[in-house]
Amino acid sequence: MTPSSPSYDVAVVGAGPAGSRAARELARSGLRVALVEEHRQVGVPSHCSGLISPRTWEMGETGDESLLCNRLRGAYVHVHGGGQAELGDEPVRAVAIDRVRWDQALAEQAYRAGAEAVQARCVGVERTARGMLLHLQRNGHSASLRARLVVGADGAHSRVARALGLPSPSERVLALGVEAVVDLPRDDYVHVFVGPELAPGWFGWAIPLGDGRARLGIGCWGGSGEPLRCYRRLREAFPALLGRARELRFYGGTIPLAPAPLTYGDGVLLVGDAAGQVKPFSGGGIYTGLVAAYLCARAALDAFARDDLSATSLSSYQRAWQRALGRELARSRRLRRLGLSLGQSELALLARALSRPALRELAVRHADIDYPSRTLLRLARAAPSLGLLATVGLRRPQALLHLLGAFLGL
C-alpha cells in the first residue's frame, strides 16, 4: 500500500445484478463508489440459466426488450422413472433473458449514476486504522484501494466474506448448465426434471429460448455426484426430449441455498449470493439480490449519515432484508426439505395429483416463481381433500414435519 492508493467511500466487489444495483443506489446519493469486477467484461462468463419473473424484469429498469430471449407460460414437471404434470396458462409466468447483456445493462446504470469501474480481482481485504484496504490484482500486477465501507457482492465463494471472517452459507449445490440446440415440444414451456437418483438434492431443467436453442442444466449436492455425470444421466433418462441435444457451451457454478448467518460487520456488508440470499426452492437469486441490494444501500446511507460504519450501526441491514425476504426463504427451505424427503413413488404420486383439474387450476392461478411457498402451501391446504397428504404421510412421516414447519414459518 502506498499513499497514492485511490480512496472511496464505498467499494462494491462484484458487478453482478446485486452489486451493480447497490453501487447505483449509493452513487446516486453522492457517495464516491468503486465497482470492482474481476472479469474484463461484466457478465462474462455467464453461469446462470437466466430465467426470471416479469416482476424481476421490471425491477431491472432496463426498458430494452432486446434483452428478452423468450417468454414462458408454463412448465412440464417430469419425474424420473415415470410421472408428469403440465402446469401453465396465460399470462407470461417467466422470461428468459440474455444474462450477459442484462448484467452489463445494470452495471451501466451504476456507471451512469457515478460509480467508477475498476477492472481487477479482489484477492483480500483488511481493516486498518484508515478504513478498509482492498488488495487487487490485474494482469499480474498488484494494486490497492481504500474505502470506508466494502460491499461484498462477489458470489457464493466470497473472498470479502472469507477475508473479514464472516461465515459462509451453510448449504450449497453444484450446478452444470449447457447451452444446446434441441427441439423441445413447446417454445413457451420450461421442463423440470426431478428424482432422488437423477439429481440428488436438486433437479434438472430445460429452458427453451424460442429459436431452436435451450439452456439445459442439472444440479446436485456436493459429494452426491458430479454434475456432469448427473447431466449425462438426465439425457439418458429422457431420450425423446434430450437425446438429440447438441451442446454448444458448458458452464458451471455453486448455488448457496441458505442465508449466511451474518451479513454485516465493521465496515462490511454482504449482498446477493455472497449473503446466501437465494431462493432455496429454485436457486434463483436475481430477484432476492435486487431486493437486498436496495436495502443494503439504504442501510449504508443511514450509517454514513451517522458517520458510524461499525457492525452495530450496519446491523439494521440484516434486520431489513430478513423482514423482506426471511419468511419466504425459511418456508421455501422447509418445502425443499419436504421434497427431498420424498422417494420416487411419492414424487410420481404428487405429479399425478397435480394433473387433476382442482390442484392444477389452483397451481396455475397462484403461480409465482419469486414466492413459491405461497403457491405450494395453497396446494398443501387443498391436498388433504384428495387424500394426498394422508398417503404421503403414511409412507414418509418426516415429510409432514417439514410441511408443518413450512406452515408455521419455522
C-alpha positions in Angstrom: 0.0 0.0 0.0 1.2 3.5 -0.9 -0.2 6.9 0.0 -1.3 7.3 -3.7 -3.8 4.4 -3.5 -7.2 5.7 -4.6 -9.8 6.3 -1.8 -13.6 5.8 -2.0 -16.5 6.0 0.3 -17.6 2.5 -0.8 -16.0 -0.3 -2.7 -18.6 -2.8 -4.2 -16.9 -6.0 -5.1 -18.7 -7.8 -7.9 -20.7 -6.3 -10.8 -23.5 -8.9 -10.9 -27.1 -7.6 -10.5 -26.9 -7.2 -6.7 -23.5 -5.5 -6.8 -24.5 -3.1 -9.6 -27.8 -2.2 -8.1 -26.1 -1.5 -4.7 -23.5 0.6 -6.4 -26.1 2.5 -8.4 -28.1 3.4 -5.3 -25.0 4.5 -3.4 -23.6 6.6 -6.2 -26.9 8.3 -6.9 -26.8 9.5 -3.3 -23.5 11.3 -3.9 -21.0 8.8 -2.4 -17.8 8.0 -4.2 -18.2 4.4 -5.3 -15.8 1.9 -6.9 -17.5 -1.0 -8.6 -14.8 -3.7 -8.7 -15.2 -6.5 -11.3 -12.6 -9.2 -11.9 -13.6 -10.0 -15.5 -12.7 -7.9 -18.5 -16.4 -7.9 -19.5 -19.2 -7.7 -17.0 -21.3 -10.8 -17.2 -18.7 -12.9 -19.0 -18.7 -15.8 -18.5 -22.3 -16.3 -17.6 -23.1 -19.0 -15.0 -26.9 -18.5 -14.8 -29.9 -20.0 -16.6 -31.3 -16.5 -17.0 -34.9 -17.3 -16.0 -36.6 -14.5 -14.1 -40.1 -13.4 -13.3 -41.8 -10.4 -15.1 -41.6 -8.7 -11.7 -37.8 -9.0 -11.7 -37.6 -7.9 -15.3 -39.4 -4.7 -14.3 -37.1 -4.2 -11.3 -34.1 -4.2 -13.7 -35.4 -1.0 -15.2 -33.5 -1.6 -18.5 -36.5 -1.0 -20.8 -34.7 -2.9 -23.5 -36.8 -5.7 -24.8 -33.9 -6.9 -27.0 -32.6 -8.5 -23.7 -35.6 -10.8 -23.7 -34.9 -14.2 -25.3 -38.3 -15.8 -24.7 -41.5 -15.6 -22.7 -42.6 -18.6 -20.8 -46.2 -19.5 -19.9 -45.9 -22.9 -18.2 -43.9 -25.9 -17.2 -43.8 -29.6 -17.6 -42.7 -31.4 -14.4 -41.1 -34.8 -15.2 -40.5 -37.5 -12.5 -37.6 -39.8 -13.2 -39.0 -43.3 -13.6 -42.5 -42.2 -14.5 -45.0 -39.4 -13.9 -45.5 -36.0 -15.4 -47.5 -32.8 -14.7 -48.3 -30.0 -17.0 -48.8 -26.6 -15.3 -49.4 -23.4 -17.2 -51.6 -20.9 -19.0 -51.7 -17.2 -19.7 -50.3 -14.8 -18.7 -46.5 -14.9 -19.1 -45.0 -16.6 -15.9 -41.3 -16.1 -16.6 -38.9 -14.7 -19.1 -35.6 -16.0 -20.4 -33.1 -13.1 -20.6 -29.7 -12.5 -22.3 -27.9 -12.7 -18.9 -24.6 -11.3 -20.2 -26.2 -8.2 -21.6 -28.6 -7.9 -18.7 -25.7 -7.8 -16.3 -23.9 -5.2 -18.5 -27.1 -3.0 -18.6 -27.3 -3.0 -14.8 -23.6 -2.2 -14.5 -24.0 0.6 -17.0 -26.8 2.1 -14.8 -24.3 2.2 -11.9 -21.6 3.9 -14.0 -24.1 6.5 -15.3 -25.0 7.2 -11.6 -21.4 7.9 -10.9 -19.8 4.6 -9.8 -16.3 4.2 -11.1 -15.4 0.9 -12.9 -12.4 -0.9 -11.5 -11.4 -3.9 -13.5 -9.4 -6.1 -11.1 -9.6 -9.2 -9.0 -10.0 -8.5 -5.2 -7.7 -11.0 -3.6 -8.0 -9.8 0.0 -9.5 -7.2 2.3 -8.2 -6.0 5.7 -9.3 -3.4 8.3 -6.8 -0.7 9.0 -6.8 2.5 11.1 -7.6 4.4 7.9 -10.5 2.2 6.9 -10.8 -0.9 4.7 -7.9 -1.8 2.4 -8.6 -3.9 -0.7 -5.8 -5.8 -2.3 -6.2 -6.1 -6.0 -4.6 -7.9 -8.9 -4.8 -7.1 -12.6 -2.7 -8.6 -15.4 -0.3 -10.0 -12.9 0.3 -6.7 -11.1 -0.7 -5.8 -7.6 -2.6 -2.7 -6.5 -4.7 -1.5 -3.6 -7.7 0.6 -3.0 -9.1 2.2 0.2 -12.7 2.6 1.1 -14.6 3.3 4.3 -17.1 0.6 3.5 -16.9 -2.6 1.5 -19.9 -4.3 0.0 -19.2 -8.0 -0.8 -21.3 -8.9 -3.9 -18.7 -11.4 -5.1 -20.7 -14.7 -5.2 -21.1 -17.9 -3.3 -17.3 -18.2 -2.6 -17.0 -14.6 -1.5 -13.4 -13.5 -0.9 -14.7 -10.5 1.0 -16.5 -12.7 3.5 -13.6 -15.0 3.9 -11.1 -12.2 4.4 -13.1 -10.5 7.0 -14.2 -13.6 8.9 -17.9 -13.6 8.0 -19.5 -17.1 7.9 -20.4 -18.7 4.6 -23.9 -20.0 3.7 -24.3 -23.5 5.2 -25.7 -25.3 2.2 -24.8 -25.3 -1.4 -25.4 -27.3 -4.6 -23.1 -27.7 -7.6 -24.8 -26.9 -10.9 -23.9 -27.5 -14.5 -25.5 -25.5 -17.3 -25.5 -26.3 -21.0 -26.4 -24.1 -24.0 -27.7 -26.5 -26.6 -29.5 -26.9 -29.9 -32.5 -29.0 -29.1 -36.1 -29.4 -30.4 -38.5 -29.2 -27.4 -42.3 -29.7 -27.8 -43.3 -26.1 -26.9 -41.2 -23.0 -27.0 -43.2 -21.4 -24.2 -42.9 -24.1 -21.6 -39.9 -25.0 -19.4 -39.1 -28.6 -18.4 -38.3 -29.5 -14.8 -36.8 -33.0 -14.0 -36.9 -34.4 -10.5 -35.9 -37.6 -8.8 -33.6 -38.6 -6.0 -31.5 -40.8 -8.2 -31.5 -38.4 -11.1 -30.4 -35.2 -9.4 -29.5 -35.9 -5.7 -30.5 -32.8 -3.7 -31.6 -30.8 -6.7 -33.3 -31.0 -10.1 -32.7 -30.7 -13.8 -34.1 -28.2 -16.3 -34.6 -27.2 -19.9 -35.4 -23.6 -20.8 -36.3 -23.0 -24.4 -35.0 -19.8 -25.9 -37.5 -19.8 -28.8 -35.0 -20.2 -31.6 -34.3 -23.9 -31.6 -31.8 -23.5 -28.7 -32.3 -24.1 -25.0 -30.5 -23.8 -21.7 -30.2 -27.2 -20.1 -28.9 -28.0 -16.7 -28.8 -30.0 -13.5 -27.5 -29.7 -10.0 -26.6 -32.0 -7.2 -25.4 -31.8 -3.6 -21.6 -31.7 -3.2 -20.4 -35.2 -2.6 -23.5 -36.8 -4.0 -22.2 -37.0 -7.5 -20.6 -34.9 -10.2 -22.9 -32.5 -12.1 -21.6 -33.7 -15.5 -22.4 -37.3 -14.6 -25.9 -36.2 -13.5 -26.3 -34.4 -16.8 -25.4 -37.4 -18.8 -27.9 -39.5 -16.7 -30.5 -36.8 -17.4 -30.1 -37.1 -21.1 -30.2 -40.9 -20.9 -33.4 -40.8 -18.8 -35.3 -38.6 -21.2 -34.0 -39.6 -24.7 -37.1 -38.4 -26.5 -36.7 -34.9 -25.2 -32.9 -34.5 -24.8 -31.3 -37.4 -26.6 -30.5 -35.3 -29.7 -29.4 -32.2 -28.0 -26.2 -30.7 -29.5 -24.2 -29.0 -26.8 -22.7 -25.6 -27.7 -21.3 -24.4 -24.3 -20.9 -25.9 -20.8 -20.7 -23.7 -17.7 -21.0 -24.4 -14.0 -21.2 -22.8 -10.6 -22.1 -23.1 -7.0 -25.6 -22.1 -5.7 -26.0 -21.2 -2.0 -29.3 -22.5 -0.6 -29.3 -21.0 2.9 -28.6 -17.4 4.0 -25.3 -16.7 5.7 -25.9 -16.3 9.4 -24.2 -12.9 9.5 -24.2 -10.5 6.6 -22.6 -7.4 8.2 -19.6 -6.5 10.2 -17.4 -3.5 11.0 -17.1 -1.7 7.6 -18.6 -4.5 5.5 -22.0 -5.7 4.2 -22.7 -8.8 2.1 -25.4 -9.0 -0.6 -26.7 -11.5 -3.2 -25.1 -14.9 -3.4 -22.3 -13.8 -1.0 -25.0 -13.5 1.6 -26.8 -16.6 0.5 -29.9 -14.6 -0.5 -31.1 -17.2 -2.9 -34.5 -18.8 -3.3 -33.8 -22.3 -1.9 -36.6 -24.0 -3.8 -35.3 -22.9 -7.3 -31.8 -21.5 -6.8 -32.8 -18.2 -8.3 -31.0 -15.2 -6.8 -31.7 -12.2 -9.1 -35.0 -11.1 -7.5 -33.8 -11.6 -4.0 -30.4 -10.0 -4.8 -32.1 -6.8 -6.2 -34.3 -6.5 -3.2 -31.4 -7.0 -0.8 -29.2 -4.6 -2.8 -31.6 -1.8 -2.3 -31.9 -2.5 1.4 -28.1 -2.7 1.6 -27.7 0.7 0.1 -30.3 2.2 2.4 -28.6 0.8 5.5 -25.2 2.0 4.2 -26.5 5.5 3.6 -28.0 5.7 7.1 -24.7 4.6 8.5 -22.8 7.3 6.5 -25.3 9.9 7.7 -24.5 8.9 11.3 -20.8 8.8 10.4 -20.8 5.3 12.0 -19.8 2.3 10.0 -19.5 -0.1 12.9 -21.1 -3.5 12.9 -23.7 -2.2 15.3 -24.6 0.6 13.0 -24.8 -1.6 9.9 -26.8 -4.4 11.6 -30.0 -2.7 10.5 -29.3 -4.2 7.1 -29.7 -7.8 8.2 -32.9 -7.0 10.0 -34.3 -5.2 6.9 -33.6 -8.0 4.4 -34.8 -10.6 6.8 -38.1 -8.7 7.2 -38.4 -8.5 3.4 -37.2 -12.0 2.4 -36.6 -14.1 5.5 -40.1 -15.6 5.9 -40.2 -16.7 2.2 -36.7 -18.1 2.4 -37.4 -20.1 5.6 -40.7 -21.5 4.2 -39.0 -22.4 0.9 -36.2 -24.2 2.8 -38.8 -26.3 4.6 -40.7 -27.1 1.4 -37.4 -28.1 -0.2 -36.7 -30.5 2.6 -40.2 -31.8 2.2 -39.4 -32.6 -1.5 -36.0 -34.2 -0.6 -37.7 -36.4 2.0 -39.9 -38.0 -0.8 -39.0 -41.0 -2.8 -39.6 -41.6 -6.4 -43.0 -43.2 -5.8 -44.2 -40.2 -3.7 -43.0 -37.8 -6.4 -44.9 -39.7 -9.0 -48.0 -39.6 -6.8 -47.6 -35.8 -6.5 -47.2 -35.4 -10.2 -50.5 -37.4 -10.8 -52.2 -35.2 -8.2 -51.1 -32.0 -9.9 -52.6 -33.3 -13.1 -56.0 -33.3 -11.5 -58.1 -30.3 -12.5 -58.7 -28.9 -9.0 -55.0 -28.8 -8.0 -53.8 -27.9 -11.5 -56.2 -24.9 -11.6 -55.0 -23.8 -8.2 -51.4 -24.1 -9.1 -51.8 -22.1 -12.3 -53.9 -19.4 -10.7 -51.4 -18.7 -7.9 -48.1 -19.5 -9.6 -45.3 -17.1 -8.6 -41.6 -18.1 -9.1 -40.4 -15.3 -6.7 -42.7 -16.6 -3.9 -43.0 -20.3 -4.5 -44.0 -21.1 -0.9 -47.3 -19.2 -1.3 -48.3 -21.5 -4.2 -47.0 -24.7 -2.6 -48.7 -24.0 0.7 -52.0 -23.4 -1.0 -51.6 -26.7 -2.8 -50.8 -28.4 0.5 -54.0 -27.0 2.1 -56.0 -28.4 -0.8 -54.3 -31.7 -0.9 -56.0 -33.4 2.1 -59.3 -33.3 0.3 -57.7 -35.5 -2.3 -56.3 -37.9 0.3 -52.8 -37.0 -1.0 -51.1 -35.9 2.2 -52.5 -38.8 4.2 -51.0 -41.2 1.7 -47.6 -39.4 1.6 -47.7 -39.1 5.4 -48.1 -42.8 5.9 -45.1 -43.5 3.6 -42.9 -40.6 4.8 -43.8 -39.2 8.2 -40.8 -36.9 8.1 -42.4 -35.1 5.1 -45.3 -34.0 7.2 -42.9 -32.5 9.8 -41.3 -30.4 7.1 -44.7 -29.3 5.8 -45.8 -28.3 9.3 -42.6 -26.3 9.7 -43.4 -24.5 6.4 -46.9 -23.7 7.6 -45.5 -22.2 10.8 -42.7 -20.4 9.0 -40.0 -22.2 11.0 
